[in-house]
Amino acid sequence: MIELYYWSTPNGHKITIFLEEAGLDYKIIPVNIGAGDQFKPDFLRVSPNNKIPAILDNAPQDSGEAVSVFESGAILLYLAEKTGKFLPDNLRDRIIVTEWLFWQVGGLGPMAGQNHHFNKYAPEKIDYAINRYVTETKRLYGVIDKQLEGREYLHGNYSIADMACYPWIVPHQMQQQNLEEFPNLKRWFKTIAARPAVIKAYSKADELKG
């Protein structure tokens, strides 16, 4: 049983997508970040950076004590290695998938996150900040669009790289991005959105919101 400390954010969606795709047994432990649950001691024991998601794996591969993992990229790698799914065995393919996973963690996620903040949540509208992050988000959309040219997925078969990137494209309208400008990305986005496990993962968020 995987215990998933979760809230309905792009980083949270990454993990529910993997768990649904892999068919793993899991239990959601809601961490309401709007109410400050991320600062509670029980959560900080599994996620010292007070960010969701985090997991507690009660059946790790070494048959030892439960393993906790925080940071969404680390969780995806951990689960892929645990299950042997969605991460290539071949060295060169594995490197490329890992590169795109880290591209999302280090680039797309932080830049789109700042885009969200200054566009929607900042108490003061700062044009410079909005323009900076909208422009950088657009550049990153162009990078992923180019990678997807002639490819169904980011590299090879559907992988943790696709699972990591997709939730950050879902709010493209809030990010002031037009998918019509990125035809390869639009095609990939529609393909993943139609996957049954992805639909089910997002339904978990709807259930949480009530």
Secondary structure, 3 states (H helix, E strand, C coil): CEEEEECCCHHHHHHHHHHHHHCCCEEEEECCCCCCHHHCHHHHCCCCCCCCCEEEECCCCCCCCCEEEECHHHHHHHHHHHHCCCCCCCHHHHHHHHHHHHHHHHHHHHHHHHHHHHHHHCCCCCHHHHHHHHHHHHHHHHHHHHHCCCCCCCCCCCCHHHHHHHHHHCCCCCCCCCHHHCHHHHHHHHHHHCCHHHHHHHHHHHHHHC
